[in-house]
Amino acid sequence: MSAGLNTGDSAWLMTATAMVLLMTPGLAFFYGGMVRSKNMLTMLYMSFICIGLVTILWFLYGYGIAFGDDAGGAGLIGWGDWRLGNVSVNALQGRIPEQIYVCFQLTFAIITVALISGSVAGRARFGPWLLFVVAWVTLVYLPVAHWVFASSGWINKWGVMDFAGGLVVELNSGVSGLALALVLGRGVAFRRGEGPRPGNVPFVLLGLGLLWFGWFGFNAGSALSDGALATRAFVSTMIAGCAGMLTWRLIEWLRVRHLTRLGSASGALAGLVAITPSCAYVGVEGAFVIGAVAAAVCTYAVELKLVAGYDDTLDVTGIHGAGGIVGVVSLGFLATGWDAGSAGLFYGGSVSVLGKQVVAVLAVGAYAFAATYLVGTAVDRLTRMRMTDEEQARGTDAAFADG
């Protein structure tokens, strides 16, 4: 046994890694149930294929770029040992094996790019999607992950709080989804003013259940230990998800006197998204407030596409983008000061804490949007990512079967 190894922490992180990996199949069912039946199988597979693609990229060079020693000292990009075969099973990252830490961080990269598929559901060709996944993970996810998660990243060193990926996963995917949606343009159904037609609501609820289960590993696993920090993240995750679900239902009832199953799922998802960056930094009251506020904000954010005219098909921007912003910025108010100098305004902290959170949102959002727009445009021009109106009418499953 390696000196310094904590077997309890290691066992918890292996469990959390498996839980986070399960979130991608959960997302596949969630998205698959939300689209029309003619697009369901392709929608499922667009998530599943990310597991294989991103894993190989991660072990070839991804982990080295995201978590390697900083190149140039500016905190912008890592340049580590790309040959992860050189990482011994006895090598430690703190008190846990480095190899399992590598796998844990891999699962974050997988689900982040899979989330983007919801913004272009029903109008993106599958082959070009594979090329987009490779390019986006390399040029967008890896730099942002280094900024926020790596100890040498500029956002991390600046003291910005993001416990489990509000910037790296939620905001990054939400803004990137908006950029790709703009590249591909509005789909046929959106131009006709047709509302959502979920093909399988039980799939949606099954997907939500799997996502919620995995979210405990996502958030509490980010503590890299099985102690008090993980416990706080775990409890906050539960409270925020429930607060989001009930708040969305309340707003639905107040606005239209009608309750929907999809609304409950969307509300819970909004709460879980928003608590991701803040789960270990707020108390139970803060978790409740964040979940409720996120649901309220997201109920209106998902309608912006109807006003602005962009086709964010499954509301990736409206929930993950807006929810991620709520979660990151709320720490400027609600952080209890778990770490020295990190208390929010409501707990006697400095306005500089809020300022740093806002600047981080603007920086990550601007980079993710610009880089994704360029990547999406290049892929579309090289391989025609956007489906024709005729192909959309037939459905992505038929187009995929035709090759």
Sequence and secondary structure as in RCSB ss.txt:
>XXXX:A:sequence
MSAGLNTGDSAWLMTATAMVLLMTPGLAFFYGGMVRSKNMLTMLYMSFICIGLVTILWFLYGYGIAFGDDAGGAG
LIGWGDWRLGNVSVNALQGRIPEQIYVCFQLTFAIITVALISGSVAGRARFGPWLLFVVAWVTLVYLPVAHWVFA
SSGWINKWGVMDFAGGLVVELNSGVSGLALALVLGRGVAFRRGEGPRPGNVPFVLLGLGLLWFGWFGFNAGSALS
DGALATRAFVSTMIAGCAGMLTWRLIEWLRVRHLTRLGSASGALAGLVAITPSCAYVGVEGAFVIGAVAAAVCTY
AVELKLVAGYDDTLDVTGIHGAGGIVGVVSLGFLATGWDAGSAGLFYGGSVSVLGKQVVAVLAVGAYAFAATYLV
GTAVDRLTRMRMTDEEQARGTDAAFADG
>XXXX:A:secstr
  TT  HHHHHHHHHHHHHHHHHHHHHHHHHHHHS GGGHHHHHHHHHHHHHHHHHHIIIIIHHHHHS BSTTSS
S B     GGGS TT EETTEEHHHHHHHHHHHHHHHHHHHGGGGTTSB HHHHHHHHHHHIIIIIHHHHHHHHS
TTSHHHHHT   SS IIIIIIHHHHHHHHHHHHH   HHHHTT     S HHHHHHHHHHHHHHHHHHHHGGGSS
SSHHHHHHHHHHHHHHHHHHHHHHHHHHHHHS   HHHHHHHHHHHHHHHTTTTTTS HHHHHHHHHHHHHHHHH
HTTHHHHH    TT HIIIIIHHHHHHHHHHHHH B SSTT B GGGT  HHHHHHHHHHHHHHHHHHHHHHHHH
HHHHHHHH  B  HHHHHH HHHHHHT 
